[in-house]
C-alpha cells in the first residue's frame, strides 16, 4: 500500500487529541514532577528480573539507589561519577578513558541511562568489560525514544535493540549478551509528553511493539575460564 493510499484509507479528522493538543509537553522533566517516569517503569522491571546478578562488589554509575533497591549480598559498594562532589562517589573519572576502573574489580556494574552521554561509547563498553571479574555482569539501559531537554548537556545517542546488541557483542561476544526492548506507541507518547506511570494504567505499558523502543536493556556477562559462555534464558 502506498503512502497516498494509506492516507486516503485513514479516518481523517476523527482523532480527539484532548489534553495532548498542545505544543508544550505535560512535563519537560521526563515526568519526575508527576511521579515515576515511564522509562523508570521499564528500567526497574529489568533490574528486578536481573537482581540475582547484583551481588558481591558492585559499581553503580551516578549513585547507589538501584543497588540498594535490587541488590542482595552486596559485599562492597562503589559509585562512579565523572566529576567529584556527590557524597557517595568512590571513583571519579570518564568511563571512556582507560584506567578509570581497576581491571577485574567488580562482580556487577549497573549503568542506567548514561551511555547516551558518552561520545566514545565503544571505549566505554570496553572499559566496563575490563572492570568486571570473570563471570561478572553489566546491567545497562539506554534510551531508544526520548525527549532531550536543553539542560541535559552533551547527549549524543539514542540506541536501538540492534545497535546495542552489536556494540556489546563486539566486546563481550554475542553469546554473552541479552538484549530486551520495552515500549509501545502509547508508552512512547506518554514518555515524550512527560506523563508519569501514576497517570496511566500499567497494563497499557506492558505490551511490546518493536517500532517504539522506549528503553533498551542490556545484560552482558564477562566470560572466563570455567564460566559458561551463554547467558541464561529467562
C-alpha positions as CSV (number, residue, x, y, z in Angstrom):
1,X,0.0,0.0,0.0
2,X,1.4,3.4,-1.0
3,X,1.6,6.3,1.5
4,X,-1.0,8.1,-0.6
5,X,-3.5,5.2,-0.4
6,X,-2.8,4.7,3.3
7,X,-3.7,8.3,4.0
8,X,-6.9,8.0,1.9
9,X,-7.9,4.9,3.9
10,X,-7.4,6.6,7.3
11,X,-10.4,8.0,9.2
12,X,-9.2,11.6,8.7
13,X,-10.2,14.1,11.3
14,X,-11.6,11.5,13.8
15,X,-8.8,11.8,16.4
16,X,-9.6,13.7,19.6
17,X,-6.2,14.9,20.9
18,X,-7.7,16.2,24.1
19,X,-5.0,17.2,26.7
20,X,-2.3,16.4,24.1
21,X,-3.4,19.1,21.7
22,X,-0.5,21.3,22.9
23,X,2.9,22.4,21.8
24,X,4.3,22.4,25.4
25,X,4.7,18.9,26.9
26,X,2.8,18.0,30.0
27,X,6.2,17.9,31.9
28,X,9.6,18.7,30.5
29,X,11.4,16.8,33.2
30,X,10.5,13.3,31.9
31,X,7.6,13.1,34.3
32,X,9.5,13.2,37.6
33,X,7.4,16.2,38.7
34,X,4.3,14.0,38.4
35,X,5.6,10.7,39.7
36,X,7.7,7.8,38.3
37,X,8.6,8.4,34.6
38,X,7.6,5.8,32.1
39,X,11.2,4.8,31.3
40,X,11.8,4.1,35.0
41,X,9.0,1.6,35.0
42,X,10.8,-0.4,32.3
43,X,14.3,0.1,33.9
44,X,13.1,-1.1,37.3
45,X,11.3,-4.1,35.8
46,X,14.6,-5.1,34.1
47,X,16.7,-4.7,37.2
48,X,14.2,-6.8,39.2
49,X,14.4,-9.6,36.7
50,X,18.2,-9.4,36.8
51,X,18.6,-8.9,40.5
52,X,20.4,-12.2,41.1
53,X,23.4,-10.6,39.4
54,X,23.6,-7.6,41.7
55,X,25.9,-9.1,44.4
56,X,29.5,-9.1,45.6
57,X,31.4,-6.0,44.8
58,X,29.0,-3.7,42.8
59,X,29.6,-0.5,41.0
60,X,26.8,1.8,40.1
61,X,27.1,5.0,37.9
62,X,25.7,8.2,39.5
63,X,24.5,6.9,42.9
64,X,23.8,3.6,44.6
65,X,20.0,3.8,44.6
66,X,19.3,0.8,42.3
67,X,22.0,-1.3,44.1
68,X,20.2,-0.7,47.4
69,X,16.8,-1.4,45.9
70,X,17.5,-4.6,44.0
71,X,20.8,-5.9,45.2
72,X,21.3,-8.8,47.7
73,X,24.5,-10.0,49.3
74,X,26.5,-6.9,48.2
75,X,29.8,-7.0,50.0
76,X,31.2,-3.7,48.7
77,X,29.5,-0.8,47.0
78,X,31.2,1.7,44.7
79,X,29.8,4.7,42.9
80,X,31.4,6.4,39.8
81,X,30.8,10.0,38.7
82,X,32.7,11.9,36.1
83,X,33.1,14.9,38.5
84,X,33.7,15.0,42.2
85,X,31.1,16.2,44.7
86,X,28.5,13.6,45.0
87,X,28.7,12.3,48.7
88,X,28.6,8.6,47.7
89,X,31.2,8.8,45.0
90,X,34.2,6.5,45.4
91,X,35.6,6.7,41.8
92,X,35.9,9.8,39.8
93,X,36.6,9.7,36.0
94,X,35.4,9.4,32.5
95,X,34.3,5.9,31.8
96,X,35.5,6.0,28.2
97,X,39.1,6.7,29.4
98,X,41.4,3.7,30.0
99,X,42.4,3.1,33.6
100,X,39.3,4.6,35.4
101,X,38.3,1.2,36.5
102,X,40.8,-1.2,38.0
103,X,40.6,-4.4,35.8
104,X,38.8,-7.3,37.3
105,X,37.3,-5.5,40.2
106,X,33.6,-5.9,40.1
107,X,31.0,-8.7,40.2
108,X,28.3,-6.3,38.8
109,X,28.2,-2.9,37.2
110,X,24.9,-1.0,36.9
111,X,24.8,1.7,34.4
112,X,21.4,3.1,33.7
113,X,20.6,6.0,31.2
114,X,24.2,7.0,31.0
115,X,25.6,5.6,27.7
116,X,23.8,8.3,25.7
117,X,26.1,11.0,27.3
118,X,29.4,9.2,26.3
119,X,30.5,10.1,22.8
120,X,33.1,7.3,22.7
121,X,30.6,4.6,23.6
122,X,32.7,1.7,22.2
123,X,35.6,2.6,24.5
124,X,33.2,2.9,27.5
125,X,31.8,-0.6,26.9
126,X,35.4,-1.9,26.6
127,X,36.2,-0.4,30.0
128,X,33.0,-1.9,31.5
129,X,34.2,-5.3,30.5
130,X,37.7,-4.8,31.8
131,X,36.3,-3.7,35.1
132,X,34.4,-6.9,35.6
133,X,35.7,-10.1,37.2
134,X,35.3,-13.3,35.2
135,X,31.6,-14.2,35.4
136,X,30.6,-10.6,36.3
137,X,27.7,-8.8,34.7
138,X,27.0,-5.4,33.3
139,X,23.4,-4.3,33.6
140,X,22.8,-1.4,31.3
141,X,19.9,0.6,30.0
142,X,19.8,3.3,27.3
143,X,17.0,5.4,25.7
144,X,15.6,4.4,22.4
145,X,12.9,7.1,22.2
146,X,13.2,10.1,24.5
147,X,12.8,13.8,24.9
148,X,16.1,15.6,25.1
149,X,15.8,18.6,27.4
150,X,18.1,21.5,26.7
151,X,19.7,21.3,30.2
152,X,20.9,17.7,29.6
153,X,24.3,18.8,28.4
154,X,26.1,16.6,25.9
155,X,23.5,14.0,24.9
156,X,24.9,12.1,21.9
157,X,23.0,8.9,21.3
158,X,19.6,7.1,21.1
159,X,20.1,3.4,20.6
160,X,18.1,0.6,19.1
161,X,18.0,-3.1,20.1
162,X,20.2,-3.8,17.1
163,X,22.8,-1.2,17.8
164,X,23.0,-2.2,21.5
165,X,23.4,-5.8,20.6
166,X,26.2,-5.1,18.2
167,X,28.0,-2.7,20.5
168,X,28.0,-5.2,23.4
169,X,28.5,-8.3,21.3
170,X,31.7,-6.8,19.8
171,X,33.2,-6.6,23.3
172,X,31.5,-9.4,25.2
173,X,30.6,-11.9,22.5
174,X,27.1,-12.3,21.2
175,X,26.6,-15.4,23.3
176,X,27.2,-13.4,26.5
177,X,24.7,-10.6,25.7
178,X,21.0,-10.4,26.3
179,X,19.0,-7.5,24.9
180,X,15.5,-6.5,25.9
181,X,13.4,-3.7,24.3
182,X,10.4,-2.2,26.0
183,X,7.7,0.2,24.8
184,X,4.8,0.7,22.6
185,X,3.1,3.6,20.8
186,X,1.1,4.6,23.9
187,X,4.1,4.4,26.2
188,X,6.3,6.4,23.9
189,X,3.6,9.1,23.5
190,X,3.3,9.3,27.3
191,X,7.1,9.4,27.9
192,X,7.6,12.1,25.2
193,X,4.9,14.2,26.9
194,X,6.4,13.7,30.4
195,X,3.3,11.7,31.6
196,X,4.1,9.6,34.6
197,X,3.3,6.0,35.4
198,X,0.8,7.2,38.0
199,X,-1.1,9.0,35.3
200,X,-1.8,5.8,33.3
201,X,-2.7,2.2,33.9
202,X,0.4,-0.1,34.0
203,X,-1.5,-2.6,31.7
204,X,-1.1,-0.1,28.9
205,X,2.7,-0.1,29.3
206,X,3.5,-3.8,29.1
207,X,2.5,-4.8,25.5
208,X,5.6,-4.6,23.4
209,X,5.8,-3.0,19.9
210,X,9.3,-3.1,18.4
211,X,8.6,0.1,16.4
212,X,8.5,2.1,19.6
213,X,11.6,1.2,21.7
214,X,11.4,3.5,24.8
215,X,14.1,1.6,26.7
216,X,16.9,-0.8,25.6
217,X,18.1,-3.1,28.4
218,X,21.4,-5.0,28.2
219,X,22.7,-7.8,30.4
220,X,26.3,-8.7,29.4
221,X,28.4,-11.2,31.2
222,X,32.2,-11.4,31.1
223,X,33.3,-14.9,30.1
224,X,36.3,-16.5,31.6
225,X,37.9,-19.9,32.5
226,X,35.2,-22.2,33.8
227,X,32.5,-19.7,33.1
228,X,29.5,-20.8,30.9
229,X,29.5,-18.6,27.8
230,X,25.8,-18.4,27.1
231,X,23.6,-16.1,29.0
232,X,20.9,-17.9,30.9
233,X,17.4,-17.9,29.4
234,X,14.6,-16.1,31.2
